[in-house]
């Protein structure tokens, strides 16, 4: 299976899991999934792949899912709930980075086989985490603000696609620029950096447009009281 087909498969799985978590656990499930999104994306982003003829980093789909989560929360519970998810993600990646780097300080046993691999991945993580935290806070807080802004201009359920895409597409651009430059400047040559910025944004933009129906579905579930947090 080629990278492009795998990318589409991961996209479908990611969307399905977000809906399952929301239906089963409501907003608390989305808070928990936000932490999983941020941590998983920060591990996957270390790996670069070829997608559609260009160099891209992994983690785009999983990370882009966090924007879907904040949009669902903004639509159904308001900006305060969405900002809470952002800060859950922030605390999650900070805690994960600290704990994994502390783990690297332990002297491995003579027959240990994992330390070198962990060092390769998580030894680079502090820079990734710093870049991610900066990009994450800038882009996600903008997304929450922009969603509320566009909702005031375009109210009503029929305009969900407008506020969802206008808020997320701009936020994704901020995220791609800030993260790629902070994480990989000096690591990759300029040509590769440019490709990563372009492909990262394009892939996230595709996810942002594709996730619009899910915001409608989540909104319908919320109005019909079909999510677990409204039953408890």
KOLMILO-368879 format. One record per atom (N, C-alpha, C, CB): residue in one letter; y, z, x. Coordinates in steps of 0.02 Angstrom, whole numbers, padded with zeros to 5 digits, always signed. Glycine has a CB too. Layout:
AYZX...
% end
This chain:
X-00060+00000+00042X+00000+00000+00000X+00062+00000+00044X+00000+00061-00048X+00109-00045+00032X+00169-00050+00072X+00218+00007+00058X+00202-00115+00060X+00266+00014+00103X+00316+00067+00095X+00354+00062+00029X+00364+00066+00153X+00369+00000+00009X+00408-00009-00052X+00370+00015-00114X+00428-00082-00060X+00305-00001-00117X+00265+00022-00173X+00258+00098-00172X+00196-00011-00172X+00249+00126-00113X+00245+00199-00107X+00311+00231-00130X+00230+00219-00035X+00366+00200-00113X+00432+00226-00132X+00438+00228-00209X+00488+00182-00102X+00416+00175-00242X+00418+00174-00315X+00371+00225-00345X+00400+00104-00340X+00313+00235-00314X+00266+00285-00339X+00295+00355-00333X+00200+00280-00300X+00325+00370-00276X+00356+00435-00266X+00413+00445-00316X+00381+00443-00194X+00451+00392-00329X+00505+00396-00378X+00479+00416-00446X+00542+00329-00382X+00425+00383-00468X+00396+00398-00534X+00369+00470-00536X+00341+00348-00551X+00335+00490-00484X+00306+00558-00482X+00361+00610-00483X+00262+00567-00419X+00414+00598-00444X+00469+00645-00441X+00502+00654-00509X+00521+00622-00389X+00515+00598-00543X+00545+00601-00610X+00499+00639-00658X+00559+00531-00636X+00435+00623-00656X+00388+00654-00702X+00384+00730-00691X+00318+00623-00694X+00383+00751-00629X+00378+00822-00614X+00440+00860-00636X+00366+00833-00539X+00499+00830-00628X+00560+00863-00650X+00559+00873-00725X+00622+00822-00630X+00536+00822-00762X+00532+00830-00835X+00480+00883-00855X+00514+00763-00867X+00423+00884-00820X+00371+00933-00835X+00397+01004-00823X+00308+00920-00793X+00430+01013-00766X+00457+01079-00750X+00510+01100-00801X+00488+01078-00679X+00553+01054-00821X+00604+01071-00870X+00574+01088-00938X+00655+01014-00877X+00527+01048-00959X+00495+01060-01024X+00457+01126-01024X+00447+01003-01042X+00426+01143-00968X+00384+01202-00964X+00423+01267-00951X+00332+01193-00911X+00476+01262-00911X+00510+01323-00889X+00586+01323-00901X+00497+01334-00816X+00612+01269-00930X+00682+01268-00946X+00727+01268-00884X+00700+01326-00989X+00785+01298-00892X+00833+01297-00836X+00808+01334-00775X+00899+01326-00858X+00768+01387-00785X+00740+01424-00728X+00695+01379-00687X+00702+01486-00752X+00657+01336-00720X+00615+01288-00684X+00656+01240-00643X+00571+01250-00732X+00713+01218-00669X+00756+01173-00632X+00788+01209-00572X+00811+01145-00677X+00805+01272-00580X+00831+01310-00523X+00779+01312-00466X+00850+01382-00544X+00717+01328-00485X+00664+01331-00435X+00651+01263-00403X+00599+01357-00466X+00653+01210-00444X+00640+01143-00418X+00695+01120-00372X+00632+01093-00475X+00757+01143-00382X+00812+01127-00338X+00797+01151-00267X+00877+01157-00363X+00773+01212-00261X+00755+01239-00195X+00701+01196-00163X+00732+01312-00201X+00650+01178-00202X+00596+01136-00176X+00623+01068-00153X+00541+01126-00229X+00668+01038-00193X+00698+00974-00175X+00732+00976-00107X+00748+00952-00229X+00774+01027-00099X+00815+01030-00038X+00771+01043+00024X+00868+01086-00044X+00723+01088+00018X+00680+01103+00075X+00637+01043+00093X+00636+01164+00061X+00605+01013+00043X+00562+00955+00055X+00600+00897+00086X+00529+00932-00010X+00660+00884+00059X+00700+00828+00084X+00721+00840+00156X+00762+00818+00041X+00734+00902+00175X+00756+00916+00243X+00699+00910+00294X+00786+00985+00247X+00638+00915+00270X+00580+00902+00314X+00567+00828+00318X+00517+00940+00289X+00566+00795+00261X+00551+00723+00259X+00602+00681+00295X+00545+00700+00188X+00665+00703+00297X+00719+00662+00324X+00712+00651+00399X+00786+00694+00309X+00671+00692+00432X+00660+00683+00504X+00624+00617+00518X+00620+00742+00532X+00586+00593+00469X+00547+00532+00478X+00587+00471+00454X+00481+00536+00439X+00590+00420+00497X+00623+00357+00478X+00569+00304+00464X+00671+00333+00533X+00584+00262+00415X+00536+00210+00394X+00574+00145+00382X+00497+00232+00330X+00536+00092+00375X+00565+00027+00356X+00556+00017+00281X+00532-00031+00396X+00611+00007+00246X+00610-00006+00174X+00653-00066+00159X+00634+00057+00133X+00624-00115+00127X+00661-00176+00108X+00695-00208+00168X+00712-00160+00054X+00662-00205+00226X+00687-00238+00286X+00739-00199+00324X+00714-00302+00268X+00753-00136+00305X+00803-00097+00340X+00776-00028+00356X+00867-00091+00297X+00807+00005+00405X+00787+00072+00425X+00815+00123+00377X+00809+00086+00498X+00773+00168+00354X+00795+00220+00308X+00758+00285+00325X+00782+00200+00234X+00786+00340+00303X+00752+00405+00312X+00715+00422+00248X+00803+00460+00330X+00661+00459+00257X+00626+00485+00198X+00666+00542+00167X+00554+00509+00217X+00646+00563+00110X+00680+00618+00077X+00732+00597+00027X+00712+00662+00127X+00747+00532+00025X+00800+00508-00020X+00783+00521-00093X+00812+00434-00009X+00721+00507-00112X+00702+00515-00182X+00702+00588-00202X+00633+00483-00195X+00670+00629-00161X+00665+00700-00177X+00734+00731-00180X+00621+00737-00126X+00775+00716-00131X+00843+00744-00129X+00885+00719-00187X+00877+00728-00063X+00879+00655-00202X+00918+00628-00258X+00899+00661-00324X+00907+00552-00264X+00838+00687-00327X+00817+00723-00387X+00859+00785-00401X+00746+00743-00381X+00889+00813-00347X+00932+00872-00358X+00995+00854-00397X+00950+00904-00290X+01018+00792-00390X+01075+00770-00429X+01056+00760-00503X+01104+00704-00401X+00996+00737-00514X+00972+00733-00583X+00970+00802-00614X+00902+00700-00585X+00947+00851-00575X+00942+00919-00601X+01011+00946-00619X+00909+00965-00549X+01061+00938-00575X+01127+00964-00591X+01158+00927-00651X+01173+00958-00530X+01142+00863-00658X+01168+00827-00716X+01136+00851-00781X+01156+00752-00708X+01071+00865-00779X+01037+00893-00838X+01067+00961-00856X+00961+00900-00826X+01077+01003-00805X+01105+01069-00816X+01177+01064-00842X+01103+01111-00752X+01216+01018-00812X+01285+01009-00835X+01288+00986-00908X+01322+00958-00791X+01243+00940-00925X+01243+00913-00993X+01221+00965-01044X+01197+00853-00996X+01170+01004-01028X+01140+01048-01078X+01165+01121-01075X+01066+01048-01069X+01189+01143-01016X+01208+01213-01009X+01279+01223-00981X+01159+01248-00964X+01310+01169-00956X+01378+01175-00931X+01381+01178-00855X+01410+01236-00960X+01443+01173-00830X+01455+01170-00758X+01434+01234-00721X+01529+01156-00744X+01440+01291-00754X+01421+01353-00721X+01347+01355-00703X+01438+01412-00767X+01305+01333-00749X+01233+01331-00735X+01217+01281-00680X+01194+01313-00799X+01253+01224-00679X+01241+01174-00627X+01262+01200-00558X+01280+01110-00643X+01319+01234-00555X+01340+01264-00491X+01291+01317-00467X+01411+01294-00497X+01261+01352-00514X+01211+01403-00495X+01152+01370-00460X+01188+01443-00557X+01131+01312-00486X+01076+01276-00454X+01095+01254-00383X+01055+01215-00495X+01157+01232-00374X+01181+01212-00308X+01175+01270-00259X+01254+01187-00312X+01196+01329-00280X+01194+01386-00234X+01123+01411-00223X+01238+01442-00261X+01079+01403-00272X+01008+01418-00260X+00981+01373-00204X+00966+01407-00325X+00997+01308-00208X+00975+01262-00156X+01004+01280-00088X+00995+01192-00174X+01067+01300-00087X+01099+01320-00024X+01064+01379+00008X+01173+01337-00037X+01051+01431-00031X+01017+01490-00006X+00946+01473+00017X+01015+01545-00059X+00913+01428-00020X+00845+01409-00003X+00840+01376+00065X+00817+01363-00055X+00884+01329+00080X+00879+01294+00144X+00901+01339+00202X+00921+01230+00143X+00949+01383+00190X+00970+01431+00242X+00911+01477+00259X+01032+01472+00219X+00880+01506+00207X+00824+01550+00219X+00766+01515+00253X+00801+01581+00155X+00750+01455+00231X+00695+01417+00260X+00708+01402+00334X+00684+01352+00221X+00769+01381+00350X+00786+01365+00419X+00780+01426+00464X+00856+01336+00422X+00806+01482+00441X+00802+01543+00481X+00730+01564+00493X+00841+01600+00447X+00690+01564+00440X+00621+01587+00446X+00579+01542+00491X+00589+01591+00378X+00589+01475+00485X+00549+01430+00527X+00570+01433+00600X+00557+01359+00501X+00633+01443+00613X+00654+01448+00683X+00634+01515+00714X+00730+01440+00688X+00629+01567+00673X+00601+01630+00698X+00527+01621+00714X+00610+01686+00646X+00492+01581+00673X+00421+01569+00686X+00410+01534+00753X+00391+01526+00629X+00457+01491+00772X+00450+01455+00836X+00459+01501+00896X+00501+01400+00839X+00490+01559+00887X+00500+01605+00943X+00435+01642+00962X+00553+01656+00924X+00386+01643+00917X+00323+01676+00933X+00285+01636+00986X+00280+01685+00869X+00258+01670+01035X+00218+01638+01086X+00151+01617+01055X+00206+01685+01147X+00134+01552+01057X+00072+01530+01025X+00010+01554+01064X+00071+01454+01019X-00045+01563+01029X-00108+01581+01061X-00134+01523+01103X-00161+01602+01008X-00180+01538+01146X-00206+01487+01193X-00239+01429+01156X-00256+01518+01241X-00272+01444+01100X-00306+01392+01063X-00265+01366+01004X-00372+01417+01038X-00200+01381+01002X-00158+01357+00948X-00149+01282+00953X-00089+01393+00949X-00147+01248+00896X-00139+01175+00896X-00076+01154+00857X-00201+01142+00867X-00042+01201+00826X+00013+01182+00780X+00082+01190+00810X+00009+01223+00718X+00090+01230+00862X+00157+01247+00886X+00197+01186+00908X+00152+01296+00943X+00165+01141+00945X+00201+01083+00971X+00227+01039+00914X+00155+01041+01017X+00185+01030+00863X+00206+00990+00806X+00262+01024+00767X+00147+00976+00759X+00256+01090+00759X+00309+01127+00725X+00374+01124+00764X+00288+01200+00714X+00368+01127+00830X+00427+01123+00872X+00462+01056+00864X+00409+01134+00946X+00422+01003+00860X+00451+00936+00851X+00490+00931+00787X+00396+00883+00853X+00461+00958+00733X+00493+00952+00667X+00548+01003+00658X+00441+00959+00612X+00532+01067+00667X+00579+01119+00649X+00627+01137+00705X+00541+01180+00628X+00612+01116+00767X+00660+01126+00820X+00722+01085+00810X+00628+01109+00887X+00715+01029+00775X+00772+00986+00759X+00806+01008+00694X+00751+00914+00753X+00773+01055+00659X+00796+01072+00592X+00865+01104+00589X+00747+01119+00561X+00886+01147+00638X+00953+01176+00631X+01008+01124+00624X+00967+01220+00691X+01005+01071+00663X+01056+01019+00656X+01049+00984+00588X+01052+00968+00714X+00988+00969+00569X+00976+00938+00504X+01001+00984+00449X+00901+00923+00495X+00986+01048+00456X+01005+01096+00404X+01081+01102+00399X+00975+01164+00418X+01116+01104+00456X+01189+01109+00455X+01219+01047+00423X+01216+01118+00526X+01193+00989+00442X+01218+00926+00412X+01203+00925+00338X+01187+00865+00447X+01142+00947+00321X+01121+00946+00251X+01163+00994+00209X+01047+00963+00245X+01174+01054+00235X+01213+01103+00198X+01284+01079+00185X+01214+01170+00235X+01314+01049+00237X+01382+01024+00228X+01383+00968+00176X+01409+00998+00295X+01338+00919+00185X+01336+00863+00138X+01316+00887+00068X+01287+00809+00162X+01270+00933+00065X+01245+00959+00001X+01300+00992-00039X+01188+01008+00013X+01337+01037-00007X+01390+01073-00043X+01446+01026-00064X+01418+01129+00000X+01466+00981-00019X+01520+00934-00035X+01500+00889-00093X+01538+00892+00026X+01441+00859-00088X+01421+00810-00138X+01401+00842-00204X+01363+00769-00112X+01365+00898-00201X+01341+00929-00263X+01398+00961-00302X+01287+00980-00248X+01442+00996-00267X+01498+01026-00303X+01544+00972-00332X+01537+01073-00256X+01551+00917-00295X+01589+00861-00323X+01554+00833-00385X+01599+00805-00271X+01487+00828-00382X+01450+00801-00439X+01459+00843-00501X+01375+00796-00421X+01456+00910-00492X+01466+00955-00549X+01536+00948-00577X+01452+01028-00529X+01585+00947-00532X+01655+00939-00555X+01665+00872-00589X+01704+00946-00495X+01640+00818-00559X+01650+00751-00586X+01615+00743-00653X+01625+00699-00537X+01556+00772-00660X+01521+00766-00724X+01563+00797-00780X+01451+00800-00721X+01590+00856-00767X+01632+00889-00817X+01696+00848-00830X+01651+00960-00794X+01724+00819-00777X+01784+00778-00784X+01771+00718-00828X+01810+00756-00715X+01718+00680-00813X+01702+00620-00852X+01679+00638-00923X+01650+00578-00817X+01650+00697-00930X+01629+00717-00997X+01689+00729-01042X+01586+00781-00994X+01744+00754-01014X+01805+00762-01054X+01834+00695-01074X+01857+00803-01015X+01828+00646-01029X+01855+00579-01045X+01809+00539-01089X+01869+00541-00981X+01743+00549-01080X+01693+00512-01118X+01645+00560-01151X+01655+00461-01073X+01666+00594-01204X+01622+00643-01237X+01569+00608-01280X+01664+00691-01281X+01523+00647-01304X+01471+00620-01348X+01409+00599-01311X+01499+00561-01386X+01353+00600-01347X+01288+00585-01316X+01282+00513-01293X+01232+00600-01365X+01315+00467-01328X+01308+00397-01310X+01340+00382-01241X+01341+00353-01363X+01385+00424-01220X+01420+00413-01156X+01388+00450-01098X+01492+00434-01162X+01328+00477-01108X+01294+00512-01053X+01286+00467-00993X+01226+00538-01076X+01269+00404-01004X+01257+00358-00948X+01320+00347-00907X+01230+00291-00974X+01378+00351-00940X+01441+00342-00903X+01454+00401-00857X+01500+00333-00952X+01452+00461-00883X+01467+00519-00842X+01412+00533-00791X+01478+00581-00886X+01350+00518-00809X+01296+00528-00762X+01304+00483-00701X+01228+00515-00795X+01317+00420-00712X+01321+00372-00656X+01387+00377-00618X+01312+00302-00682X+01443+00386-00652X+01507+00391-00617X+01509+00452-00572X+01564+00392-00667X+01482+00508-00595X+01483+00568-00554X+01434+00563-00496X+01466+00629-00597X+01374+00540-00510X+01322+00540-00459X+01332+00486-00406X+01254+00531-00490X+01353+00427-00425X+01360+00373-00376X+01413+00389-00323X+01379+00308-00412X+01468+00418-00344X+01519+00438-00294X+01494+00496-00252X+01585+00457-00330X+01462+00544-00284X+01436+00602-00247X+01384+00581-00196X+01406+00653-00295X+01342+00532-00214X+01291+00508-00167X+01322+00475-00107X+01244+00460-00202X+01378+00441-00117X+01413+00410-00060X+01439+00463-00012X+01470+00365-00084X+01470+00515-00039X+01492+00570+00003X+01434+00600+00042X+01526+00625-00039X+01379+00611+00007X+01320+00642+00038X+01293+00600+00095X+01266+00654-00014X+01286+00535+00083X+01257+00490+00133X+01300+00487+00196X+01247+00421+00105X+01365+00481+00187X+01410+00477+00244X+01411+00541+00285X+01481+00461+00221X+01421+00597+00251X+01427+00661+00286X+01361+00679+00320X+01446+00717+00236X+01305+00673+00284X+01241+00693+00313X+01221+00648+00372X+01187+00691+00260X+01224+00583+00364X+01200+00538+00416X+01240+00547+00480X+01204+00466+00393X+01306+00551+00475X+01347+00558+00534X+01338+00626+00568X+01421+00548+00517X+01333+00679+00527X+01324+00745+00556X+01255+00756+00585X+01337+00798+00503X+01205+00726+00555X+01136+00738+00577X+01114+00692+00634X+01089+00730+00519X+01137+00630+00634X+01107+00581+00679X+01155+00547+00728X+01074+00529+00639X+01219+00565+00726X+01266+00537+00775X+01245+00559+00845X+01339+00559+00760X+01236+00511+00890X+01213+00526+00957X+01137+00525+00964X+01238+00591+00979X+01102+00526+00907X+01029+00523+00909X+01006+00451+00905X+00999+00564+00851X+01037+00413+00859X+01021+00342+00850X+01080+00300+00871X+01001+00328+00777X+01069+00238+00892X+01125+00193+00907X+01165+00177+00844X+01100+00128+00939X+01226+00152+00854X+01271+00139+00799X+01243+00093+00746X+01335+00110+00824X+01206+00041+00768X+01177-00006+00720X+01128+00029+00674X+01142-00063+00756X+01087+00073+00702X+01038+00109+00662X+01074+00158+00615X+00988+00147+00707X+01126+00191+00640X+01164+00237+00598X+01193+00200+00537X+01221+00269+00638X+01220+00141+00549X+01248+00102+00494X+01194+00084+00444X+01283+00039+00520X+01136+00063+00469X+01081+00046+00424X+01059+00107+00383X+01022+00019+00464X+01057+00165+00416X+01036+00226+00381X+01086+00243+00326X+01029+00285+00430X+01151+00239+00341X+01202+00253+00290X+01194+00206+00231X+01272+00247+00320X+01188+00140+00246X+01184+00091+00193X+01121+00100+00151X+01187+00020+00222X+01064+00103+00185X+01001+00109+00148X+00996+00175+00112X+00942+00099+00195X+01019+00229+00144X+01017+00294+00111X+01056+00293+00047X+01043+00348+00158X+01116+00264+00050X+01157+00262-00010X+01128+00216-00063X+01228+00240+00007X+01105+00157-00042X+01078+00110-00091X+01016+00139-00126X+01059+00044-00056X+00973+00172-00087X+00913+00200-00117X+00930+00257-00164X+00865+00225-00062X+00978+00299-00144X+00999+00353-00188X+01033+00326-00251X+01046+00401-00151X+01071+00272-00242X+01105+00242-00299X+01054+00215-00349X+01152+00186-00276X+01000+00184-00324X+00948+00160-00368X+00917+00217-00408X+00893+00123-00328X+00904+00273-00372X+00876+00332-00406X+00925+00358-00458X+00860+00387-00355X+00990+00359-00441X+01040+00385-00487X+01043+00344-00551X+01109+00385-00454X+01040+00278-00545X+01041+00235-00604X+00976+00242-00643X+01053+00161-00584X+00920+00245-00607X+00855+00249-00640X+00845+00315-00676X+00800+00239-00590X+00878+00368-00654X+00865+00433-00686X+00905+00444-00750X+00881+00489-00637X+00949+00397-00768X+00991+00406-00828X+00950+00418-00891X+01034+00345-00837X+00896+00380-00904X+00856+00395-00964X+00829+00466-00966X+00799+00346-00970X+00817+00496-00908X+00789+00563-00906X+00841+00614-00930X+00766+00581-00837X+00905+00601-00917X+00957+00646-00942X+00959+00644-01018X+01026+00628-00912X+00950+00584-01046X+00946+00577-01119X+00885+00614-01147X+00943+00503-01140X+00828+00607-01114X+00767+00640-01137X+00776+00716-01135X+00707+00618-01095X+00801+00741-01079X+00812+00813-01072X+00861+00839-01124X+00836+00830-01001X+00913+00800-01138X+00960+00820-01189X+00929+00824-01258X+01019+00773-01189X+00886+00775-01273X+00852+00775-01338X+00806+00836-01345X+00812+00711-01348X+00769+00851-01291X+00726+00910-01292X+00767+00973-01304X+00686+00916-01227X+00824+00978-01270X+00866+01037-01275X+00892+01045-01346X+00924+01033-01226X+00916+00991-01376X+00942+00995-01444X+00888+01014-01495X+00975+00929-01464X+00827+00990-01483X+00772+01004-01529X+00733+01067-01511X+00725+00945-01531X+00760+01104-01463X+00731+01169-01443X+00658+01162-01422X+00736+01219-01500X+00646+01112-01380X+00578+01100-01356X+00567+01122-01283X+00562+01028-01362X+00616+01155-01254X+00607+01180-01186X+00595+01255-01189X+00669+01164-01142X+00558+01280-01141X+00532+01348-01144X+00587+01401-01144X+00486+01359-01086X+00643+01389-01110X+00693+01443-01105X+00726+01457-01172X+00746+01424-01054X+00721+01411-01219X+00749+01423-01286X+00699+01457-01332X+00771+01357-01317X+00638+01463-01309X+00586+01495-01350X+00577+01568-01331X+00520+01459-01344X+00598+01585-01269X+00588+01654-01245X+00640+01702-01275X+00591+01656-01168
% end
